[in-house]
Each structure stands twice: as C-alpha cells, then as structure tokens.
Amino acid sequence: MKNRIKFLYILCVFAVQTTVLWAQATAPFRFALVTDLHVTKSGNAAEDLQRAVNQINAGDDIEFVLVTGDVTEEGDRESLQKAKKILDQLKVKYYAIPGNHETKWSESGVTAFGDIFGGERFRMKYKGFLFLGFNTGPLMRMADGHVAPQDISWLKEELKKAGKTQPVILVTHYPLKPGDVDNWYDLTDAVRPYNIRTFLGGHYHNNQFLSYDGIPGILNRSTLRDKNPAGGYSVYEITPDSILVYEQNIGEARRQWAALSLKTKYYGEKGASDKYPDFSVNKEYPLVKETWLVRTGVGIYSSPVVYNGKVYVGDDQGTLTCYTSDKGKKQWTFQSGKRIVGTPAAADGVIIFGSADKNIYGLKTSNGKLLWTVQASEPVLGAVTIENGVAYIGAGDHTFRAIDIRTGKLRWAYTDVKGYIETRPLIEGNKVIFGAWDNTLYALDKTTGKELWKWTGDLTRMHFSPAAVWPVAANGKVFITDPQRAMTAIDLETGKTVWRTFQSTVRETIALSEDKERVYSKTMNDSIVCYATQGDQPVELWASNVAFGYEHAPSMPVEKDGVVFGSTKGGLIFALEALTGKVLWKHKVGNSLISTVVPLSKTQVLFTATGGEVGLLNNCTEKMQFHEKSH
C-alpha cells in the first residue's frame, strides 16, 4: 500500500513538473533583433542604433535582444567599443555575433570582437527554446561566407546535447544560400536531424523570407535609416503555435510581415540531392590527381610554405604544423596563442610567422623548437618576406618591422602606418614595399626603415586600399591591383603613378612572370589577364577565359617553369600556358577559398583551403605525353 501511495505521489509530481515545463516551453515571449548596424567613428549609424536602443527600452515587452552582425563598418576596435557602449544601455540582455565587416576587415584578426562582446558564438536557452549563434565569416580574406569546421563541430555537439525534440533557433549573419556561404550545405546537413524552427540573420539590409534547403530562414532590416527619416529593427513574438515577425520602424507602429508555424515540419530528413558543388570539371582533366590531402578540421587562411622538403601551414587555432612535402605526413606542431592569418616564411633553418596573440615567432624548421619571439602591441596579421637573414613583417599595431631571423633582434620599426597590415612585403633593390588598410602603399629603405615614398592614388575609402595584394616589381615599376578594380603601375623610385587602368576589372591579385616581362591578374569574372611590364601605358598581351565565374578572392597567380597557376574562392585550382594563356588544366578540390598556391614544378602544386584542407596536386598529363612520344 505504501509503495502504491509513493508511486502515485511520484506520478503526480511528474505530471505537475511536466505541465510546468510545457507551460514554460509555450509561454509567449517577445525579443528584438538588430542587425547591420555599421557603426563608425563618426556618422549617422551610431545615432540610428541609439534610437533603436531607446525605443526598445521605452517598451516593456522585449525580453532580450539578438545582434546579428555587421556591428561596425570597418571592424576596428574603436567602433566596436562605441557600438557596445550603446548596446550596453539596453535594459535587457543582448547576444551578439560578428558579420563579415568584423571578420573581413579587422585590425585585430577578429580577436577584438570576442574580447569586447565575450565571444564569436553564443548559446542561450529561453522559455523552452534553444538559441545558438555563430560566425559565418569570411575571415580576413575576401571570399564568400564560410562556417569554419570547428564551428560546425561545436554546433553538432550542442545539438546532440539538446536532443532531437528541443526547438532550436539558429542565428547567423549571412543567409545560408549559394553565393553567400560556400559550405552552407554542410551546415544544413549537420542540423537537419534536429528540431530547427528557423535561421535568423541579416546581411541583405531588408526583410526576406527564404528557404535553406527546406529550413526556414528569415533576414531582417538594418538599423540604418538609409533614405528614410529614421531607422528601425525587428521584433519577434513567440506564441504557443507560431513565430510572428514584425518590422519596427522608429516612432511608428509595428508591422507584421511574416509568420511561421511551430506545429509544421518544414523539411524532411534528406535535403535536395542537387545542392552540392559540381566537381564535373575534374572529369575533363582526369590526369590531374591529388597526390595527398590532409583534412585538418580547422580553418586555414594562409598559404603553405615549402622549405627543404617540408611544408609548413598555420591555422585558425594558432597551430603551425610541419608536413613532408612528398606524402603530407605530419612531422611536428607548434602552438601559438591565437589564430595565424599571415603566410610564414623560412630561411637558414628558421621559420617566422605572426600570430593574433600579438607575437612574432622564430622556430627551428627541423623540430619546431622556439628560438625567439618579438612582441607587438596588437595582433600580427602580416605575411613574412625574408632576405639576407632579415624578416620583414607588418602587424595590426600599425607598425612594420625588420627582424634578424637568427637572434630575433629588432633591426628597425616603422610606426607611421595609419592602418593595419596583412600583405606580403616586396623587396626590390634597396626598398621594402607594402600596402596597408589606410589607402596607402609604402616604400621604405630596407636597411634603415626610412620612408622613401607613399602612394595613395586618390583612393577615398579604406575598403579600396591596396592592402591584400602582394605587390611585384619589374622594369622600374611596382605593380598592384586594388578593390577599386584597377591595376596600377607605380614608378619604383618616385612613387608616382605611371599608369592606372580599370579596363580588365581586376581586384586584389597580381603576379610577375619569371622573366619579369609580364604581370598576371584575375578578373572578377571568369578570366586571367596578362599585361606587359615595359612601357608607360597599359598593354594587354592576352586574356584567357578560365570560366571560374564571379571571383573576388585575393589569391595571387604564380608562374613556375612556364606555367601560371591560380586559384579561386570556390575551390578551383587551374594552370595556364604563360606565354599564351591557354588553359592546361583545372581541378576542383572543394568549395571554399584556396589561398595563393605554391608550385613545386610545372606539374606539382601545393595548396591550402579555408575549409581546412592541405594538399598536393600532380598533373600526370605531361608524363603521359612524354611516354607516348617515346613510343
């Protein structure tokens, strides 16, 4: 009898608890969403955000706020702090993720956002709903958005812990669509087994209802006023059976524009079979093979470095890894404090690289043993160039340094840079030349660091800076391309513009031929162009249609043994005949950005990809042709 009474008591308690939990899960609540704030050091954007915060505070029905990226225009610490100061005035909690303006343009290597807002992801459970927010990139390189492998792993772990019945709302900046996020299908496949009610985000600056392979996606208006008298934001109302979406313009009544049922299953266990990238190009060139491929599971934003039969690669978790170049076998790793963005360089048994942990490192190439460090005051994002035992590297602290690679002793430091530095410096004669995110190309004396000249080219916006391109020089001229879509030749001695052309619509890629007679660049649609390095006017020698589509990634072409190698934001690597532009082969290794490739010969080329791949391609076509001729 006692056992029966005890059982009934437990059953009643369970029923009451279940009723309470169900009531919590279905209790109506409202939250606000602000996105695409684009706060700058001056201008109307901060005022628009302030008005949104004031209006949210004036009401009593908003229970929390989601901030879904592009918090700033330039990704700088000062603007991020300014935005946070305004957001901190909210009377309710808010949860923020970065947008592409924080991840592409960032003097901190995207570390400032996490420092200021507490992280690049968030997990929050509220009245029965789980909210997961995360970064959709791209990180430091102009390309499509990209969800890093480690972020997808985190998302899988969180969803697995939550279980398949837990209602989940996912929060991103980019829409999960082709052309917006290069690996969007990996993300939708990862979350499909769970109870995803919708994705929320921004980026387009207007209200849109989309479908991400069947999963609902809602994009929201920007807080910016644009051409209207005032800006606005979005309000979400969760009811027991629906998600209602409102536009809230400042000073006006809310206007409902969308609704989602919480009782409807919008997608099935399997998505569309035709959503995945098309690798059919590989069938056109079947003799191009991946000799080896390592999937690291961590984002990679720098190029590989080859030295004495070894390959060195830095990654998003701050690890520098050494592999054998013939088989891709891991030899050793070295752990820095934060992500590695700039491409390292090696010479005389030392490899040098910068880290977002604010240090420049010198390691032994043989075993990864730390030899020395040089500390900067901000993250070090620049690629490295070494000449005659001196490493040249720029950093996010607006400083360019020359360092003795054997001792780590600072030879000199130039501190008059106005923007952060990410490029690989050019050494030409007595000069070291580099661009920064301040509309400026600098030429310094490589021995003393004395400023010789500066070129600005009448560029008016930070985003037009010649900062991602790796400059080259020949016949008394420095050649660059910039995001204003121009190619420019600059007098090496004076820094004056020799010629500047917009005719090919190039962006941030340039390469020099081995005989220094030609420069190559990717256009923003399908083609590689070739210009002569001689003369005082632009002379196009050839243009080759590679058919890679729309393109804006800053990965440089490279010539080796008469072959021009190149790569794209969509995982394509290609090879052209240097003198004619004839397409020799193409091979697709993935769907994310391939950084500047490193050819070992006319048939072998090393690559790294944002998706975390490191590999070696080999073109067996020439071997086959030689074999056929010999018989």
N, C-alpha and C positions, 0 to 999 in steps of 0.2 A: 504493500500500500504506500509506504513511504517513498519507495523508488518511483511509483507511478505519479505521486504528487510532485516529486522532484523533476520528473520528466516533463510533466505538464507545465511546471514553473519555467523550466528552461525553454520550452516551446513558446510560451507566452512572451518571455523576454526577447527571444529571437525574432518573433513576429513584430514586437514593438520596435526593436532595433532596425529591422528590415523596413518597416513603414517610415521610420525617421530618415533612414538612408535614402529611400526612394523620394521622400519629400525634399531632401536636400538636393538630390540629383535633378529634380524637376522644378525647383523653386525658381521663379522668374528672376532674372537679373539683367542689368544693362552695363555695357562698357563702351568706352570711346576708343577710336583708332585714329592716330595721327601719323601721317607718312609724308615723305618727300618734303621735308622742312627746308632744306638747302640753306641753312643759316650761314652767314658770312660775317666777317669782322665789321662790315657796315652794310646798309641797305635795308629793304623792307621785310626781308624774310624773318628776322627776329621779331619784328613787330607783329607779323601775321601769326607766329607761334604764340606770342604773348596774348593776343586776343583770343586764341583758341583755349589757352590755359585759363584765362579769366572767365570765359563763358562756361567751361566745364566746372570750374569752382563755384560759379554762381548758382548752379543747379544742385539738386540733392539726390539725383537718381543714378549717377555714374559711379560704379563701384571699383573700377580700375581702368587703366589706360594702356593700350598697346602702341608702341612706337616702332614702325616697321621700315626703318632705313632711310638712307639719304638724309640723315640728320643735318649734315653740312654740305656745302658746295665743294670744298677743297680738301676735306679730310684732315685739316690741321688741328692741332691741339687747342689753340685759342678759340676756334669756332666751336669745337666740341664742348669745351668748358662753358662757353657762352650759352649754348643750347641747353646744357644740363642745368645751368643756373635758373633758366626759365622753367624747365620741366620740374625742377625740384620745388617749385611753388605749388604744384598740384597738391590738393588735399587728400588725394587717394594715391595708392601705389601705382607705379608705372613700370613697364617691362620693355626693354629696347634691344633691337638687333641692328647691325650695320647694313648699309646699302652699298651699291657699287661706288658711290662717291667717297665712302670711307675706306673702301678696300682697294680701289684702283689708284687713287691719289692719296697717299698717306706718308708723310714725312717720318712717321713712327713705325712704318712697316706693319700697320694695322694693329699695333700694340696699344696705342693711346685709347682707342675705343673701349677695349676691355678694362684698361686701367681706370678710366673715368666712369664707365657705366657698369662695371662689375663683371664683364664677360661678353663674349660674342654669341652666346646661347642663353636661353632661359627655359626653365621647367616650372610650371605653376599649375596647381590644381585648385579649382574653384567651383563649389556647389555641384560637384559630380562631373565636371568637365576637366580634361587634362589639356593644357596649352603648352606646346613645345615650339620655341622659336630658335632659328639657327641662320647662319650665314650662307648666302648663295653666291658670293664672290662677284666678279673675278678678283684675284688677289695680286695686286701690283702690276700685272700685265694686261694691256688692253686685249680683251677677248670676250667671248660670250660668258655669261654667268656660269659658275661651276660650284657644285656642292662637293667639298673635299671628302676623300674616302673616310677619314676619321670622323667627320660629322655624320656621314651615313651610318657608320658603325655605332656612334652614340645614339642616333635616332632608333636604330633597331633594338638596342639594349633597353632604352626607355620604354618602347612599345611592348617589348617582351615582358618587362616587369609589370606593365599596366594591365596586360591581358587583352584578349580579343573583343571583349564586350565593352570595355571602357570607351565612352565617347571622347574623341580627340579632335582638337582644332590645331592645325599646323600653321605656323606664322613665318613667312619669308618676305624678302623684299621683291625679288623677281617673280614673275609668273613662271610656272613650270611648263614651259612650252618650247618647241623647237625654235631656234633663233634667239631665245632668251637665256636658257640654261642648257649647256651642251650635254649634260648627263641627266636630264630631267627624268628620263625613262627608268634609270637606276633608282631614283628616289621614289617614283610612283610604284614601281615593282616592290620596293622594300616595305612600303607602308600599306599596300593593298590588302594584306591578310587581316588588317586591324580595322577598328570601327572609326574610320576617319570621316568626320562630318563635313569638313571643308578646309581649304587653304585660304588664308587671308594675306594680303600684301598690298604693294603699291607699284612704283616704278613708272607706270604709264601716265600718272597725274590725272586720271579720270576714273569714273565708276564703270566697271565692266564685270559681267558675269561670264566665266569661262569654264571649260572642262579640261582637266588634265588627265587624259586617257580615262575619262568617265568620272573622275573625282572632282567635285565642285571646287571652283576657285573664284574668289571674289577680290577684285582690285578696287582700290579706293582713291578718292580725290586727294590731291595735295593740299597742304595747309596754305599754300601760296595763293595770293589774291589774283594773280595773273592780270587780266584786263578788267576784273570786277572791282567794286569798291572795297571789298573785304574778302578774306579767305574763308576757310571752313575746315571741317573734319567729318568723320563718320561716327555714327552711334549704332551699336548692335544691341538688340533685345533678344534674350533667350527666353522662350516660353516653354511650357511642358511639351509642346509638339512642333515648334518652329524656331528658326533663326530669322529675325526680321532685321533688315538693313536700311538705315536712314542716312541721308545726307543732311548735315547740319551746317548751313551757312551762318556766318557770324551775324547776329542780330535778326535772324529770320526763324520761322517755324521749321521744324524738322519735316523732311520729305522722304517718305518710304519709297525705295526704288527696287528692292529685291527681297525675296523670301525663300527660305529653304525648309523643307520638311525634315523633322528629326525622326520621323517614322518610316521614311522612304530609304531604301537601299539604292544608291545611285550607280553603283559599279559592281561588277562581278569579280570572281576570284582571278580571272585571267583578263589581261588587257588586250589591246589590239596587237596583232602579230606584225603589222607593218610599221610600227613606231620606231623600230631600232635603226641604227645607222646603216647605210648602204655600203657594203665592202666589195661590191662587184668589180670595182676598179682593179682589185688585186688579181682577178681572173684575167684581165687584159695583159698583165705583166707577171706571169706565173713563175718566172725565174728569179724574181726578187723575193728573198726569203728572210725571215727573222732568225739570224744565227743563234741569238739568245735574247731572252726577255725576262726581266725581273719586275714583278708587280709588288711594289713596296707597301701599298696600302696607306701611303702618306703623300699629300700633295707635294709637287716639285715645281719650283718656279725659276730655277737657274739652269744653265747649260752644263753638260758634263765637261770635265777637264781630263785630258789624256796626258800622262807623263810616265815614261819608262815602262810601258806595257801595262799600266794600271789606269783605271777610270775612277774619278772622284766626283761625288754627287752630294750636294747639300739639299735638305728638305725642310718641310713646313714645321717639323717638330724640333728643328735645330740640330739634327744629326748630320755629320759629314761621314759618308761611307765610301770605302775603297773597295773596288771590284777588279778582277782580272779582265783585261780587255778582250781576250780571246773566248772566254766562256762565261763571263759575268759572275764568277764565284766571289762571294764576299770575303774580304781579307781582314778588315778591321773597321771599327766605327769610333767616332769621337763625338761626345755630346756637348753642344753649347747650350746656353740658357734659353734661347728663343729662336724663332724661325730664321732660316738662311734664305735670303732673297737674291743677292748678287752672285754672279758666277765667280768662283775662285780662280786662282792661277798658281802654277807650280814652276819652280826652277831651283837648281842647285840643291836638290834634296829637301826642299821646303815647300809646303803648300800653304797659301794665305787666303783667308776668307773673312768676311764681315758677318756679324750676327745682329739680329734685332735686340739682343741682350746688351747692346752698346759696347761691344768689344770687337777688335780685330785680332784674329788668331794666326799664329805661325806654328805649323806642326811638321814633324818629320814625315816625309812621304812614305817611308818604309814601314812604319808601325803606328802612326797617328799620335806619337808622343808629343805633348805640348812643349814647345820651345819658348814661346813668349806671347804676351798679349799687349795690345795697345788699347787703352780705354778712351772712348768718345763720350760725349755728354748726351747723345741721343742714339737711337738705333742706327746701325751701319748697314746700308742698303745697296751700296755701290758694288759693281763688278771690279775685278782687280786686273791691272796690267803690270807686268814685271819687265824691267830692262836693266841689265848690268847690275844685278843684285839689289835693285831698288823696286819696291812695290808702290804703286800709285793707286789710291782708292778714295772715293768720296763717301760722305755719310749724311745722315739726317740732321746733324747738328750744324749744317751749312758750312762745313769745313772739308777741305781737300788736303790729303796728307801724302807725304813721301816717306817711306819707312825702309830701313835697312833690313833685308829679309833674313840675315844671319843672326842679328842681335835684337831685332825689334826696336832699335833706336830710331826715334823720330828725326828725320833729316830736316824737314820743314813742314809747316802747316799754313795753308792759305785760308783765311777766315772771312773774306769779303763776299762769299757766295750768299745770295739772298733766298735761294730755295734749296730743297733737299736734292741729293744726287743719287741716281741709280745706274747711270750708264757705265760702260767700259771705256776708260780713257784711251785716247790715241797718243802714241809717242811718235813724233815726226821731227827729225833733226834735233834742235835744242828745245823743242816745245813739248808740253803735255797739254792736250786739248780735250775738253769735256763740256757737256751741257748740263743744265740744272733746271728744276721746275720753277724758274723765275724769268722765262722768256730769253735766256742768255746762254750763249756759247762762250766759254772762257779759254784763253790761251795763256799759259804760264811758262816761265823759264823752268825747265825740268830739274835744273841743278839747284836753283835758289828759291823757287816758288814765286818769284817776282811776276806781277801781272804784266803781260805784253800787249794784249788787246782783249776787247769784249765785243761780241756781235749780238745784236738783238733783232735785226731785220724788221723793225717796226711791228713786232708781234704785240698784240694788245691784251691777250688773255693768258693766264697761267697755263690753261689747258692746251695752248698752242706751242708750248716750249719744246725745243729740240733736246729733250731730256732722256727719252727712252732709246733713241737711235745711238748706235755705236759709230762715231764718225770715222771716215777714211780720208787719205790724202794722196795726191799724185800730181805731178806736173805743176807744182807751186800752188796747188789749191786744196782746200779742205771741202769735202762733200758731205752734206747732211740731207735728211728729209725731216719733216715735222708734221704735227697733226693738223696744220692748216692746209695740208695736202699739196705741199710744194717740195721740189728738190732744189737745193741751192749749192752753188759753188762759191767759196769764200777765199780771198787772197790769203795765202798762208802767212805772209809777212806783215800785212797791214790789218787784216780782219775786215776788209771792205768786201762788199758783195760784188762778185764778178758777173754772175747771172743767177736768176731765180725763175723757175718755170712751174706752172700749175698744169701743164698740158697732159701729164700722164696720171694725175690723181693718185699719187703715191702717199704714203703716210709716215711710218717710223722705221723703215728698213733701208739699209744701204750696204753694199759690199763692193770690194775692189778686186779686179781681175789680178791674176798672179803676175802678169806683165805690166800692170798699172796703167793700161791703156783704156780700160773700160770700168764703168761702175754699173751695178745692177740694183734694181729695187722691185718690190712687189707693188702692184697697183691695188686699188681697193675693190677690184672686180676682175677675177679670172687670170690676169696677165702678169708676166715678168717683163720689165723693160730694161734696155741696155743703152747707156749714153757714153759718148766719148769723154775722156778726161782732158783732152787737149782743146785749146781754143778758148775764146772769150764769149761764146754763145753756146746754148744747149744744142747738142746734135744727137738725136736718137739714132742708134745704129740698128736696133731691131726691137720688136715686141713679140712676145710669144704667148699664145693663149693656152694656159695650162688647165683652164676650166675648173678652178677651185672655188668659184662663186664669190660672194661678198667676203671681204677679208680686211682685217684691221689689226692683226697681231704683230707686235714688234719683235719678230724673229728674223734675224738677218740672213740673206742668202750667203753662201760661202763657195768659192771656187777652189777646186783641187784637181790637179792633173787634167785640166781642160774640161772639167765638168762642173756645172753650177748646181749646187744642192740648195734646196729650200724647204720650208715647212709652213703649215697654216694653223689657224685656231681650231680647225676641225679634224686634227689628227692625221693630215695628209703630209707625206714626205715625197719630194719629187726631184728629178735630175734632168738637167738640160745641157745640150751642147753649148759650150761657152761662146764660140765664135758666131753661131747662127741662131741660138735659142731653140733649136729642135728639141722636142720633148723625148727624152730617152726612156724614162720610166716614171711610174707613180706607184705609191704603196700607202694604204691607209692602215695605221696601227691602232687607232682608237678614235675617239670623238672629241678629245679635248686638245688644248693648245700644246703644240710642240715648240719648245724653245729652240734657239739657234742651234742647229745640228753641228756635229764635229766629224767631218770626213777623215777617214784614215787613209784612203786611197780613192781612186776613181770608181771603185766598186764597193767600198765599205763605208758606212756612215753610222756614227753613234748618235743616240737621241735620248732626250728626257721629255716627259709629258706631265702636264698639270694633274692628270689623273693618277700619277704615281708610278708610271712605267719608266724603266730604263732599259735600253736595248741596243742591239747591233743589227743593222740591215746589211745584206750582202746581195749584190746583183750578179747572178751567175751567167747573164746573157753573154758578156764578153768572153768568158771562158768557153761557153758553148760555141760561139762564133770561131774562136781560135781552134777549137777541136775540129770543127767542120772543115776549116781551111787546111788544116794539117793532114786531112784525109782526102 
